[in-house]
Amino acid sequence: METYTALRHFADSWGLLAMALYFVGVVVFTLRPGAKRLAEEAASIPLKED
C-alpha cells in the first residue's frame, strides 16, 4: 500500500503541474503569431476542389 500512496502523491502534485504546463503550451501554440494563416488554410481544405 505504500507504493500506491507514493504514486498517488506524485500524481497529485507533479501530475497537476504537468497538465497545467501542457495546457499553457497549447494555448501559447494556438495564439502564436502566424497561427491565423495556418488555421485559415486548414479550415478551407474541405472547400477546395480537386
WOGILIN-V371006 format. One record per backbone hydrogen bond with DSSP energy under -1.0 kcal/mol. CO is the residue of the C=O (numbers start at 0). NH is the residue of the N-H. E is the energy in kcal/mol with one decimal. If there is no record, write none. Layout:
co=CO nh=NH e=E
co=CO nh=NH e=E
This chain:
co=0 nh=4 e=-2.0
co=1 nh=5 e=-2.3
co=2 nh=6 e=-2.6
co=3 nh=7 e=-2.5
co=4 nh=8 e=-2.3
co=5 nh=9 e=-2.3
co=6 nh=10 e=-2.5
co=7 nh=11 e=-2.3
co=8 nh=12 e=-1.9
co=9 nh=13 e=-1.8
co=9 nh=14 e=-1.2
co=12 nh=16 e=-1.4
co=13 nh=17 e=-2.5
co=14 nh=18 e=-2.4
co=15 nh=19 e=-2.2
co=16 nh=20 e=-2.5
co=17 nh=21 e=-2.2
co=18 nh=22 e=-2.3
co=19 nh=23 e=-2.4
co=20 nh=24 e=-2.3
co=21 nh=25 e=-2.3
co=22 nh=26 e=-2.2
co=23 nh=27 e=-2.5
co=24 nh=28 e=-2.5
co=25 nh=29 e=-2.2
co=26 nh=30 e=-2.1
co=31 nh=34 e=-1.7
co=33 nh=37 e=-1.2
co=34 nh=38 e=-2.5
co=35 nh=39 e=-2.5
co=36 nh=40 e=-2.2
co=37 nh=41 e=-2.3
co=38 nh=42 e=-2.2
co=39 nh=43 e=-1.4
co=44 nh=47 e=-1.1
